Amino acid sequence: MARLKQLRVGVIGTGIGAYHLQGYQSHPQAEVVALCDVNPKALEAAGAQYGVSRLFTDYQEMLAMKNLDAVSVCVPNFLHAPIATAALQAGKHVLVEKPLATDAKTGQKMVDAAKKTKKTFMIQFNNRYRPEAKVLKEAVDSGELGNLYFARCGWIRRNGIPGWGGWFTDKDLSGGGPLIDLAVHMFDLTWWLMGKPRPVTCLGSTYSAFGPKMEALGPWGVPNTQGKFNVEDMAVGMVKFEGGATIMLEASWASRIEREWVYATLCGDKAGATLERQWAVDGIDDTSIDKLRIFKQEHGAPVDVDLKVQPDPAMGRLEAVRHFVDCVLHGKQPISPATDGLEIMKVLDALYKSAQTGKAVNIG
Ligand SMILES: NC(=O)c1ccc[n+]([C@@H]2O[C@H](COP(=O)([O-])OP(=O)(O)OC[C@H]3O[C@@H](n4cnc5c(N)ncnc54)[C@H](O)[C@@H]3O)[C@@H](O)[C@H]2O)c1
């Protein structure tokens, strides 16, 4: 089959979908030809801002377009499965936002559907596309850190509950709280840096100290005071892998900590490394902190190597979208295939189960 020279794409969902729009519009071989959102005001605003004239409130109508090659699925988590599956079945390549689905069983059906269509199916694990992550991955793959036997990672917020009462805080619509919303990113990044070892077993705990009291609300999402909060606002876990390596993780939307902190720390038998971002605290401290450091021992003394990699304010989101375009146009395998999203979903499911039962859970 002849390869496409120009990719004609549609974006479904115009919230975080804005990053997808910017990513496509910054690629010389991509053109955004259609936009879809059930909210007509948001749809029209995005259409005007990004100069897209084919606007749809029904994704099925958009998918019926013949001159549409690929779509980004940027809708609430519970809609990833029906919309991504319909798009694949309509013959479109798909870039789906994280998490893959609300649970692994649903995610498995999506991956099975994709296999039948032979279309590119990628997940937006944008942290893998951050410049610091790329440099760290090169260091790991070169053997500089040696065998990675332990890592800790997290994304912890102080006052960061998104859209209280909207889809984010309703378990049926989101699949869960910060474990599926935030830890999904940093656990994925850490697992990928470690070379994607096979998860074997895990132990997890979840807590809801602030959400039920409608405290620690953040600026994201659309709140609804008539809605519900039936997810965790904090989660911690430990995942063990074949070969013996372990990752410890933590995630919170709400916790009494100094400031929002996103990190991955790797321990190897030659060197260690840490990648971190601490956000400015509005009105209190306006500096964000970005670090990428490698910790070594040379001539019997500790040596810290501070790598001054320019951080990407979009945290790899545009770069990931451009990579998706290249994968489709050149028939390349994505750095973040949707199948990796499924592996991560299996771990998240097991962590939720462990939190519920109080027991370690095998990951199969
Ligand atoms: N990669 C990242 O950094 C990142 C950041 C934020 C959110 N996300 C993910 O992106 C997805 C969307 O999150 P968000 O923050 O943009 O949520 P949001 O609620 O702000 O926006 C979702 C948009 O989808 C629209 N929508 C809802 N149902 C629709 C339908 N049936 N058809 C078309 N449009 C529909 C809504 O009207 C809304 O405009 C979620 O899966 C979330 O986990 C990823």
The ligand as a Gaussian input file, in Angstrom:
#p B3LYP/6-31G(d) Opt

LIG

0 1
 N       -1.110000      13.499000      28.904000
 C       -1.409000      14.445000      29.794000
 O       -0.545000      15.149000      30.293000
 C       -2.840000      14.648000      30.188000
 C       -3.216000      15.785000      30.931000
 C       -4.561000      15.965000      31.242000
 C       -5.506000      15.024000      30.849000
 N       -5.095000      13.911000      30.154000
 C       -6.074000      12.897000      29.721000
 O       -6.818000      13.452000      28.637000
 C       -8.196000      13.031000      28.710000
 C       -9.084000      14.258000      28.763000
 O       -8.755000      14.996000      29.911000
 P       -9.048000      16.587000      30.006000
 O       -8.255000      17.081000      31.142000
 O       -8.900000      17.210000      28.685000
 O      -10.592000      16.538000      30.399000
 P      -11.661000      17.700000      30.215000
 O      -12.884000      17.259000      30.938000
 O      -11.024000      19.019000      30.565000
 O      -11.919000      17.748000      28.635000
 C      -12.507000      16.678000      27.955000
 C      -13.210000      17.213000      26.726000
 O      -13.838000      16.113000      26.067000
 C      -15.136000      16.521000      25.663000
 N      -15.999000      15.342000      25.511000
 C      -16.637000      14.628000      26.457000
 N      -17.340000      13.623000      25.901000
 C      -17.133000      13.695000      24.568000
 C      -17.590000      12.937000      23.460000
 N      -18.425000      11.884000      23.613000
 N      -17.195000      13.307000      22.223000
 C      -16.377000      14.386000      22.040000
 N      -15.923000      15.151000      23.061000
 C      -16.280000      14.795000      24.309000
 C      -15.603000      17.462000      26.760000
 O      -16.669000      18.292000      26.342000
 C      -14.318000      18.228000      27.053000
 O      -14.180000      19.365000      26.226000
 C       -8.286000      12.144000      29.948000
 O       -8.176000      10.803000      29.571000
 C       -7.082000      12.533000      30.787000
 O       -6.600000      11.464000      31.583000
 C       -3.800000      13.734000      29.818000

